[in-house]
Amino acid sequence: MAFYDRSSILTSMIIGRSIISVRSIIPRLLRRLKKIGSQGTVLFLVALGLFLQGCGLVFDAVELVHPLMRDELSAICARGQFRVGISVEPFRPFVFPAVYTDEGVRVTGLDVELIREVGDALTTYCGGQKPIVPTLHLTRFRDLFIEMNEGHLDLFVSSIGGNVPGARPVGLWYSIPYFHNGGIGAMIQKPEVAEKVRAEFQRQAGNPDTLAAIQAGISGLTVAAQKGRTSHLYAEANLKNIRLLICDSLPAAVETRNPGIDVIFSKHAILDYVTKHVWPDWHLLTRNDGTPLILTQEYFSIVTVDEHRRLQWFLNNLLYRLEESGRLEHMRRRWLEEDYAPTRRATIEGLPFEVSKVPEHYDQGQCRLATGR
Amino acid sequence: MSKKDLLMKSRGLLFIALSLVFFLVWPSIGWAQALREETEKTAQHLAILLNVGRLIIERNQALIDDPRKGDKGFTPEVFEQAVVDEFIRQTRIDLKDLPSHLPSLAKELLPVLLQSSKEVVADAQFVINQRGIGYKNFIPATFGSQAGRKFSNRSHVKIKQTTLNPRNLKNTPDAYEENVLRRLATQPASNIPITEWIDNETTLRALTPIYYSQDCLACHGSPRGILDISGYPREGAQEGDLAGAISVQIPVNRSR
């Protein structure tokens, strides 16, 4: 996938136009010069040399007039807002489904609180004269990458795993982690599925290769994962002897009855929350000692495009500062461990989003059997 | 001329003068009286309309919170029609064809409040139509807060929901409202608004009480202090208790 910076596109357009106009002018000039003779040729070359020097000056002038084109942070300061993408498929407690509050429609969650922190830091960076406001674009997970590619977003935050093989599309940059205790987990409904997996772990006790135990334990089961998410990538890469269902969202996986789903893979922190608060009929798949079964570790990052070096440093420095000060740890505890009502938090600290930017209405979609495995 | 004749004449002149003053002043007294009545009537209609909007949300609560449905079909137009029908039922006034006898202020403001209410439902469409999500907090209270705010921003009239222990601090009563609410809390239930002219008769304050229905008690009932679905502690209220009031504030320009 190729990603283009707006400034480079504009520059190439300017150069392109210049080339086109020069190409059309040169033959006519040559015809006239032939008439004038060799002296004219010399004069023409001198003039062309001067013209090319002038081109450099013109480009310098363009850069002076539009300095914002090459600096995304200055562009954000000038706009007074930064555009943040969020996946519309709910992934509690990082982003809760949008609710209606006394202040209007709001979203809340750990990722939303992080966006507020980014906004506060940008406000300070931009001089503090006016607040730098996040404008949230709720869009389908798969469209986040397209929106970013097309230059509609400055960054996106959607519990995106940055270290899972195949998770990073070309042209995107992933920050240092803001959530590093993550991992891909599993949830089940039927106790016999847990027994099957645990029996395999029991049988392979002492074998340091837990992947072998996982592969054998899950073998033959119907497993669901959200399309494009790291759990999907994990299942595709590591588990060959399963029926893999690709779902548009986690709620779609939970609702699917035919075929019956044995295991749902997703981010452990999300599964931990939803099994406690949303779908109590589902349970975390645990090891024999009762600890949650984590298939692989992953950390979550903020994503932006490769070219935005200044924004990348800004985000990394901010995340490091938040980690160092204990603020990130406080945020993680607040959303993952405390007992709270998301609606109330949405009323108090939620962020609005542009209703026109979201899909007509959120449809959780459905699940399909993965093909070509 | 005798003294008696003089007395008779002066009495006659006094009578003529008084009559003149009466005929000159009476129309303005009548006009002021009519203005008062029209303003009070308008406040009453506005409070009823906001309450009807709340009622329509309450009636459709199960639909709005149905996690199995995506598109609920509860569009701004559907909402508007339901409001219009219920308003006719309660007041015999057709909001789509306002009668000529209605005060001009009411004719001006009722469509603005209806439009504001409709826009709130339009803004909430994304939330309402989310599939797989049950409780969305689009309830009579949040609807009423937003509709009141939208309307108040568009007119010189202020309308808001208020209560003695508000969950939303923006609904905190002012001194006047608090005084009236305390009085209402001790009185038997009544739908009659409390109206009063303040600030040298230049501002109408009207408070229409709202009482808890059975449906409200899921969040506002017992056990008191235990968090409800939206995360607020339940008030421990009982059916028929005073929930709050719709407060309308209309400044009047008497020089008109």
Interface residues (C-beta under 8 A of the other chain):
Chain A: P90 P97 A98 V99 Y100 T101 D102 G104 V105 S249 P251 A252 E255 Y340 A341 P342 T343 R344 R345 A346 T347 V355 V358 E360 H361 Y362 D363 Q364
Chain B: G70 D71 D123 A124 Q125 F126 V127 I128 N129 Q130 R131 G132 I133 Y135 K136 N137 F138 I139 A141 T142 F143 S145 Q146 N168 K170 N171 L227 I229 S230 G231 Y232
